[in-house]
Amino acid sequence: MTAATLTAIPAAAPVVDLVAVKDRQRAAWGAGDYAVVGTTLQIVGETLCEAVDLRAGMRVLDVAAGNGNATLAAARRFAEVTSTDYVPSLLERGRERAAAERLTVQFQEADAEALPFKDASFDVVLSTFGVMFTANQALAAKELLRVCRPGGRIGLANWTPEGFVGRLFKLIGEYVPPAPGVRSPALWGTAAHLEALFGTDVAITSKKKDFVFRYRSPKHWVDVFGSYYGPIVKTLAAVSLAGRTALEADLMKLLDEFDMAEDGTLVAPSEYLEVVVTKTR
């Protein structure tokens, strides 16, 4: 075999240890206190419930619910809500919020890739910036479809690759690279990828929207996310002191690119894709 022939042979695709990836993700989301950040995103859960035309009495499942933004939005509309996540501390934050509002919600620890519910158990399945971070994207999409009844709807809010948070995760990956072969979560923010994930027995509509981060200043955002947002907390802990300084500087540069404020505060729109998947059969 000649050298030319040898160079023409494609390299084998990397074998991805999805269990290890999931364990690393669970540790990241369990670091800090995501609820401090998550509560600021509440409006996304409210508008997603409107997008799926959620009605009182519907059986609703919130997947990768975090501290419960979509959960609370659905419960406020008198739906029968089950809220799930694989990070127990986040579910506890959701419980506290539901109790404070005297909302009836069932909370259950569950993996989005292996939902412990029967087929067609729910009228509506929701996930706001949650299921997009699963290690096995195809399996997660299959599970969302499985537990949704025929004619039911799946409502998703997913950060886009080119939006602020999509760019943020790309930046984080420059400091702590993801495992080889792991697909970017931001793919869930593209219509083509969603069509590939959910197949043909669905009707998909999507709309690009902005969530606006509003903080006292760009430095305030860096301080809050560096203290409470798990992926950044873990990244800062994994790099050297010089790396930490460089990352914080890069975060400030990214914020400056998106910041629309002219008074020293932070007003940074972050694009996401609001998605409604209707299960046709």
Secondary structure, 3 states (H helix, E strand, C coil): CCHHHHHHCCCCCCCCCHHHHHHHHHHHHHCCCHHHHHHHHHHHHHHHHHHCCCCCCCEEEECCCCCCHHHHHHHHCCCEEEEEECCHHHHHHHHHHHHHCCCCEEEEECECCECCCCCCCEEEEEEECCHHHCCCHHHHHHHHHHHEEEEEEEEEEEECCCCHHHHHHHHHHHHCCCCCCCCCHHHHHCHHHHHHHHCCCEEEEEEEEEEEEEECCHHHHHHHHHHHCHHHHHHHHHCCHHHHHHHHHHHHHHHHHHCCCCCCCEEEEEEEEEEEEEECC
